[in-house]
Amino acid sequence: MEITLNTHALEREIAWFSKVCETRFEHYFQHNEQDIDLDQVCPPPALSATDGPYAKVVLEFGFGYAERIVMMLALLPHIRPQALDLFSLQNSALGRAYSEIGGWRGKTHSGFLPTCETASFILAGSNLGKRFAVARLFKDDHAFARRGIIKLDSQASGEPAFGAALQLSHEFLQLLADGEADKPDFSTNFPAKLMQTKLEWSDLVLNQEVMEEVNNIVTWLRSPEKILQNWGLEKALKPGYRAMFYGPPGTGKTLTASLIGKAVGSDVYRIDLSMVVSKYIGETEKNLAGVFDQAQNKNWILFFDEADSLFGKRTQASSSNDRHANQEISYLLQRVEDFPGVVILATNLKANIDAAFARRFQSEVYFAMPDAAQRERLWRGLFANTNKLDQDVNFREIAERYELAGGALLNVARYAAIRAVKSNRDVITQDDLLAGIGREFMKDGKTL
């Protein structure tokens, strides 16, 4: 039903938009000196909250006449490209397209693709004052940019700002079309993977000091405006939050980041550094910029695992490679500091992180190896179904004798289960667990 209502609302909006464009073309090319009030000649159709996702977005953000024109202009190449064929008009005297109409051609799409110039032509014609008013729609403080609805893609530096391609974000394209905002897909354009977990806080075993720091991050995410505004701190503090998780591998850094997002309803994206770091000058910065730009104002948590490979120490610039590496780190420092959301860096070696990053972290959380009591809790949490354990299994004994991190315990549990199945048994024995522990010790060159 909602899709049907949304379709009807969009059909009315498209018909109105087409009438507005026809009116603008007719008036403009008749060379009328007096500008036309489009909102009087072509009033927009009424929208209500029951008209589907498109109407809900318009009403939620309080979009007026101009915003609705820009939204339709960005949406039509995706849902009805032929509605923009009118803009492909050629100037016969010059043998080219009209510069005041703007637009650009895609690599495979044969239809007209709009730019800010196109929006200005529709809304302002040749009226300079109205053109300046249109420019305000594309400023950073407008909802289009602030909420990531419209993206401006400048084709080349130094060209007029209105030459930027007018693109609807993938998230809002899906939302306006069928009411469902899809998560961005992992790709070369978005080298980050959505992190999800079925585990809960009760499955995480950390000491009290670490949990206190983690709760600080959760509190910030739940009430950033209250924290900044109640005490007038918004003038001095930036809106983002930066944390470093460090400690031995397998101690719960990644799981903690996932659970923080789960607790506050925020998506956690793990940055794939293999697709970000490039040997070519400028490519690493470009790849990172794509992630940060898409995450801007999205309430996402960006998680950089093994962050020392990207946020390492700057060195004495003795060669062009050193200068380039230092430039990358300086760029990362700026983007991380300016990001309004939460950035979590995880590393096994804190000493390898550049000191300039460390000074800007609001939290530095050390994930230590679990002690015997914590290891016993982890063992019991892994094997909640005690009916599948042999009577000789003694978690207290193996917890006290063998120091392993939580990640290693998962490997032991997996191997023990495989060993039991291979032996056609329905229960896991103490020997299965000890064999798995032995395998984990061998990885580090140790013996039981």
Steps between C-alpha positions, in 0.01 A plus 500: 500500500780745590677434169174567315443825690860603438463428128190719477673782692805482271281500188335823619840646583642408159200655322545819705877506437446457124252787496747721686775419249277560199393833648862601559606408145203676344555817702879503465518452125232759437755745643259645752683764701284461810565179692218262576389384844492128444350423840198711405463370145580134580412428864629165630263214582403456864679225693400323818685259728284216366624549141805277545876543557554786254235712671636406843850622410363829361290560812766382748757751373246773428603522135342781301451570132867531408610189693230290335616613156860406581394162645301412189782619276741262674247214519366499143811356326439188708121463475397683178798624299291596198340776708828690468537467123375856468829618648702349214397795283780626273589860422478503119694824472800363693463133412520386861288467813382808685755584771229644727319164505807311618499121511749227414514162328575173673723225365213259431187705571386675181252732670545843655667515842441820700744737667449786743481723193190307392332563835589869474356520150167355611465700820667829403517530124721803445404667829829552683341551841310172474819329382672605823202358692541168315868492602394483866338163432844350445679638804633268771243613759201410281322169563604377154866496605453465876297180466680365195196521269661676205862457397680751280764345278735757347636367173820707513662743739485868415172474310188697609330356809167467317664262256497229768293192422182478705480147642257340741672285762449125466339488844235760419447364150386172653306678773307724260430213259382220727528624858799285592842656555756241387838479667793594273656200331863403546679609182802686367297820546413410858778284649319431827298206629201521732583323828223306671496256791251265664682533832387721788675696775468196727726309258774761531741446789702811588631652818317786671737776383456404136121481532502847656679641195268314264197638686642851451488448124144363518390797710650744251324329209165509678516865612758703302283813476417492871867463596607787275213741557417465870835641601568716195778275377397509133719807447816325615441133420458342160196274457690178422645238734826313446611191689796263483464134596836333552626175644583142403305337215178320585421705812166638378579825318295424189211348695486803729473735200216288360315498833533877540325546167238242593432676832432840344349388169793625289654316207863401551714485185835326500737671257680257270853639505612273216268694268580839651880507505655554159857539381391771257530858621167645605303177464495415874366846584241471222381160625474625859318813386235281335433318828492813715282688250240223493508464879459873560191570714387136476541413870738219403792364700815457291724218624863478384647161594879458504507878480878528544539400135322820400549735795866422561768738623632774277867477420781735407431595137817385328336399172190570290342179633547619858346837417205329333446269800512795739253687280259204518518494880439874522197464275363214711552702814294784357215278377477303824499819707231666285272195475179573700436134581691237694834362381652197674857396426607151607861388518708234666792741529414842639861612474474490120220761486612855425501716814295770326207257481540386859471858629166541328332185633229549759551141619794261500374162607739218583363149440712275718524123487219351713591366842405150621155601627421681175622205295269269692208732425595496133520120492160465664350760267626312196349169609166607641350160409665288770312191381743485211804486732657189648507474877880524501497858365640732766489864390651628823805281461575591138425868570757507779765303314485645147515871421304567183314800360132483409574474129722198562226337707269522198757310294529236771122457517478462122777240490356308796160480329659381174700236690186371672309473171791319334488249785122457464441637849218732615704641786825696529759360740782654699745339256330680209548833675861423591576401141355832382699692760815320387439616143463861616821479703686362198409817304705699749779245518392372842418157639249386761 
